[in-house]
Amino acid sequence: MHQNQIRDSNAYSERPSNQKIRLAYLDGIRGLAALYVVLVHCWDPNITEALHPALLWSPMEKFLRYGIFAVVVFIVLSGYCLMLPVVRSPKKYFSGGLLGFFKRRIRRIIPPYYAALLLCVLLSVLILWIQQITALDWNYERLNVLKGLFSPTFSFHDVIVYVLLIQNFGLHLNKINGPTWTIAVEWQIYFVFAILLIPIWRRLGLVYTVAIAFLAGITLNYLLGEVSQNVHPWFLGLFALGMAAAEISFSQKPYLIRIKNSLPWSRLAALFTCIGFTTEWLRFGYVTGMEEWIVHCFIALGTACFLIYCTNFVMNDKPLPPGVRLLESPWAVGLGVFSYSLYITHAPVVWLVHQLLMSFQLSPSIMTIKWLFIAFPLSILVGYVFHQVFEKPFMSHGPSSVKSRT
């Protein structure tokens, strides 16, 4: 499920006076969302009924149902962070122009992504080689038991698809490194954002931009048919909500200032989030045929309102309320700094731990406990080391103070 979602401006924005403001809570949100995704992937919903006692495992299963919501949060965050420097620029455009924008995106996203892809390929070659020269009984069915995460049984064609970042099209979604389908979706959104949405925004304004993004995304959803469930074209509208949150937070336009200062953003965030969870429960339990994009829109609206709410405190030189101050804690912010690496590397780690534990013929409950307690911290460790080697050298900003007030 990150991305690039998980790292866009590294929570920095440029003031008109060239001073920097650090919105530390953005990194905190990224870090916690990435951590939740890893936890979701350390859980096999297919064995839930075999876990005992049910009273213990049932709340865990319910808590880990919403991995896709973390992806929605990442998409909104990405729109917010990429829009910040544009909104605050005197020219209302990218620093260095369109070419400068793409150079920064390529430098920030591609090297770590390709490094993770290469590591997955090397791990696959190693596993298949060991299987051939030893008595390792990892048959095809076992190797693909968690095919949504990682699988060593892929083709050269699959590798090319991943290199081109188009794995969200066709049957390649669950090959090699499954969660990176979201990286592909967001990479494609970057082009629409820079080439279409920003020119529309500069000419027609915020309302038309958001409306056109939603209209285009939802129209494509129905035109693409079943393929849209992998492509997620409606994410374009969610990204535009992040753009809207950024402009409302930092624009000097009188009507947007009035909106920013008059609406109850915390209550709106809670309301839309509750509606999102309620519609998700209805979609799976009571209302058949409800479209997934409807649920995601409510979660995205809640996220956008929450971003405006938090930014208002920062811009007024006030600390965040105690209930959300966790997002500025050193560990949450630190986790957010390497959340992209964590996101693109955890799948093979979680898969490998699961494969090794399967060799011990453990009961479902013991298997799940050991899987969680080994794969979860190991994924964080691998993600951090990967960040230091393959991501940090390509970041525009190094770690900085957690303080979010200026």
N, C-alpha and C positions, 0 to 999 in steps of 0.2 A: 503494500500500500504506500509516501515525501516526500514526501519532497522539495526537490529543489525548493519545493514547498518548505523544506525544512531548513532553509538557510539563506534566504534571499539577500537582504541588505545587512545581515548580521545585526539587525536591530538598530542600525544607525540611520540618521537623517541629517541633511544639511540645512542649517538655518540660513536665511537670506544673508546674514552677516558673516557667513562662512564658519560660524560656530557649529559644533556638532552637538546633537542631542542623542542620548542613548536611551532607547526604549527597552530597558532590560526585560520587562515582562514579556516581550515578544519571544526572546530566547527561552524564557521559562515555559511559555505555552508550547513552543516547539519541542523542548526537552521532554515535557510530560506526555505530549501526544505521541512522540516517538517511542517512549518507554511503554506506553499503553499498547502500541502496535506490536512491539516485541512480545509483550505478555499475551496478547491475543494469539500470536503465532506459536506460543509455547503450550497451546491448548488444542486438543483434538476433539471436536464436538461429536465425532462418530462414536466415541466410547463413553459419553456422558451417562447413559443409562446403566453402564456396568460399574460405575464408581459408587463406593459405599464408604461412610453413610451418606445417603442422599441429602440429608439435612445440611451437611457440611459443603457438599459439592454443588448443590443447586444454586446458591447465591453466586458462586464463582462463575458458573456457566452463564448466568444471566448478566453478570457484570462484563463478561468478555464477548458479548454479542455485537458490539458496536464499533468494530475496527474501521469500518468505512467512514464513520463519523470523524475519526481522526484525520482521514484523507481530506474530507470536506474542510476541516479547520485549516489544514495545510494550504489548500487552494486559496481560501480567503486571505490567509496570511501572506501568501505570495503576491496576490493582487495589491494588498495594502503596502507591502514593503517596496515593490517595484514602482508603485505610483508615488510614494513619498518624495523622492528626489525630483520627480517631474512637477508635482504640485508646488514644491518650494523653490523651484528654479525660476528666475526672472523671465526666462524665455518659454517656460512651460513645455520644455522638451528635454530629451536625453542629453546629458553631458557627453560631448563628443559626437553627437548626432546618432543616427540609426546604426552606423557601423560601430561606434563606440559602445552602444548598448549590447550588440551581439558579441563583440569581443569580450566584454565583461561576463556575459552569460556563459559563453563557451569556456572561458578560463575557470569560472567558478563551478560549473556543473560537469563538464565532460571529462577532465583528467581523473577525478575520483571515480566517476561512473565506469570509465573504461578499465581502471585498475581493478575495481570490484568484479567486473565482467571477466577479466583475465584470470583473476583468482578462482572464480567459479569454474572456468574452463579447465584450469590446471587441477583443481580438486576433482573434477569429473574424470579426467584422464588418469589421475592417480588411483581413484577408486576402482575404475574398470580394469586397470592394469593389475592391481592387487587381487582383484576377483579372479583374474585369469591365471595367475601364478600360484595362488593359494587355494585352500579349501573353503574360502569365504562364500557362504551360501546366501548371497543377496540377489535373489531372483528379480525379474523385471517388475513383478507386482509389488515386491517389498521396496524396491528402489523408488517406486512412484507412489508410495503410500501417502506422502505429503506433497503431491505434485503441484499444489498451489504455491508452495514455497520454493522448492529446488528439486531438480532432477538431473542426474548425470547422463541420462539417455536422451540426448538431443542431437540434432544434425548440424552440418555446416551451414545449411540454409537458416536454421534457427539463430545461429551466431550472427550471421549477416543482418538478420532482422533486428536483433538486439543492438548491434553496432549502429544501425540507422535510426534507432529509437522509434520504431514503429511496431513494437511487440504487442501493443494494445489493439492491433488490427488482426483479424483472422484467428488462427488456432495456436498462436504462440504465447498466449498470456501466461500460461503456467509452465513454461520452459525455462531452463537455466536458473534465473533469479526472479521468481514470481512477483514479489512486491514492487519491482521496478517498473511495472506497467504504469504506475502513477507518475514516475519520472518522465515516461514517454508522453503521457497526456499533458503534463505541464510544459514540457519542451515544445509541444505543438501549439499550446496556448501562447507561448512567448511570441511566436511569429504573428499570430492574430492580434495580440496586444500591441506590438510595436508598429505593425504595418497598417492595421485597420482601426483598432479601438482608440489609440492616441490621436490620430488625425480626426476621427469622428468627435472625440471629446473636445479637441481644440476648436472645432468648427461649430458643433451643435450643443456642447455642454454635457453635464453629468447625467441628467435624466435620460436624454436620448441615448447616450452611450450604454447605460445599464439596460434600457429597454431593448435596444438593438442586440446586445449581447445575449440576453435571455431569449429573445425571439429567434435569433439564429441558432442558438444551442438547442432549444426545444424543437424547432422545426427539423433540424438535423437528426434529432433523436427519433422522430417518427419516420423520416425518410430512409434512415439506415437500417431500420428494422432490428433484428436480433443482434446485429453487429454493434449497435449503439450501447449494449450492456457492457462491452469492453472498451469502446471508444469514450464513453461518457461525455458526449458533446455538451450536455447541459452544464458541465463544469465551467464553461466559458462565462455563463451568467453569474456563477458563484465567485469567480475571479473578479468580475466587474463589481460585485458587492464589496470586495476588498478595496478596489480602486475608489469606490464611493466613500467608504469609511475613511480612507486617507485624505480625500479632498475635504470632507466635512470636518475632519480633525484639524487641518492646517490651512484651509483656504481663508483668504481675506475678503471674500465676497460677502456682502452684508446679509443676504438671505441665508447663506450657509452658516454664517456665524450665529444667526438667530436660531436656526435649526439645532446647531450644536449646543447652544446654551439653554434651550427651552424644553427639549424632549427628555423624558425620564429613561435614559439609556440603560441603566441597570435593570429596571423593570421590563423594558422591552427585550433585553437580552434573555432574561429569565423566561418571559412569556413565549418568545419564539422557540427557545430551546425545549421548553415543556411541550409545545405543540409538535415539535419535531419528534421527540420521543413517543408521544402519544400516537402520532400518525404511523410511526414505525411499528408499534405494537398492534395497531389496527390493521396495518398492511399484512402482517403475518398471521394474525389471529382471527380477524372478523371481516375485513373488507377485502375481498379478492379483486385483483385487477388494478389496485392503486399503484400508480407509477412511482418508481423509486426517486425520480427527480423532485417530486413534490416534497418528500421527506427531507431531501438534501437542501432544498431551498430554505426551509424553516431553520435547519441547523446553521446554514450559512448566514441567514439574517441575524440569528442569535449571536453568532461569532462576530459579525461586523458591528453590531451594537455594543458588544462587550469591548471591542477594540477602541471604539470612540469613548466609551465610559472610562477606560483606564487611561487613555491618552489625555483626557480632560484633566485628570489629577496631575499628570506629569507636567503639562503645559501651564498649570496654575501653581506649580512649585509646591504641590502637596503630596504627602505619601499616599500610597494605595491603601484602601481600607484593609483592616486586619484579615478579613475573609479571603482576600486575593493576594495578600502580600507574599504568600508562598511563591508566587511567580517571579519575584525578584530575589529570592533566596540564592545564595552562592551556588548551592548544589544544583538547583533547577536551571539557573542561567548557564552554569558550566556544562550541564548535560545538553542544553540547547546548542551550545557552540559546536559540539561534534555530533549533533543529532542526524545530520545528513549521512555521515559515515556509518552511524549506528543503523540507520534505515536501510542502506544499500548493502550491508554486510551481514545482517543478523540471520537472514534466511538459510544460507548454507550451514551456519553454526548450529541453529536450532534443528535443522534436518539431520546433521551428522550426529548430534547427541542422541536424537531419537533413534537413529539406526543402531547405534552402539548399545543403547539400553534394551532394544528389542532382542538382542542376542542373549539376554539373561532370563528370558521367559518370566518376567515379573507380572504380578497381578496388575490390573488396570489402575488401581488406586496408588500403589507403590510406584508404578511406572510414571504416572502423572506427577507425583510429588518430586521424584528424582529429576524428571525432565525440567520442571519449573526451577528447581533449586540449582541445577547445573547449567542449563542452557541460558537462563535469564542473565545471571551475572557474567557468564562467559561471553555472551553477546555484547554486553556493555564493555568488557575489557577489550575484545577484538575490535569493536567500533572505535574505541579511544586510540588504540595503537594505530589502526588504519588512518584515523584522522591526523595523527601526528606525522605520518609518513607520506600519505597520498592526498590529503585535503588541505591541511594547514598551509603548505607552501603556496597554494593558489588562492588563499583568502585575502581579500583587500584589507581586512582589519584583523588584528590579533585580539586576544582576550583583553578586556578592559574592565574598568570599575563596574560593579553591579549597580551603583547609584544611577537612578534614572531621572533625577532632577538636575536642572542646570542653573 
